Amino acid sequence: MSECEKSWYLINSKPKQELRALEHLKNQEINCVLPVLEVERIIRGKRQKAIEPLFPGYLFVELQTNGQGWSKIRSTRGVRDFVRFGGVPGRVPDSVLEHLLILDTSFTPIETNAPGAGDKVIITDGPFKDLEGVFKISNGEKRSIVLLTILGKVTEMELENKQLRKA
């Protein structure tokens, strides 16, 4: 094998942090894939479409087989570790990724710039415009819960996603 040869590996993400891991890996210019699936869920009594990971808790990354650049993977936000077999990160055959990428072309891409839990956000519209808060959790597809400090007290506010942007 040549020194610059690459192969695909499987990464285990922290619970419900696949998107955070994807965003931070891409920021490090690491080629990664998160196959997604559009599903229908009943949320608060209403049938809604949602996009979810095909393999919850896992991402595929393409890395050099000589181990160069691997050390930064484990310290990436949202990443737990490599999936290992006998202590060695297991390779994923290229054919598996080729099939997943063919399937994935029919799905809508996920917005990876969306805030995650603990991210600072700025309110862009409404009575709290220009205030900075901390993103707590998404509350459906269109609304989110944000923690704001108002009069010295931390208050939970439910706001529309279009009123928020990452700080």
Secondary structure, 3 states (H helix, E strand, C coil): CCCCCEEEEEEEECCCCHHHHHHHHHHCCCEEECCEEEEEEEECCEEEEEEEECCCCEEEEEEECCCCCCHHHHCCCCEEEECEECCEECEECHHHHHHHHHHHCCCCCCCCCCCCCCCEEEECCCCCCCCEEEEEEECCCCEEEEEEEECCEEEEEEEEHHHEEEC
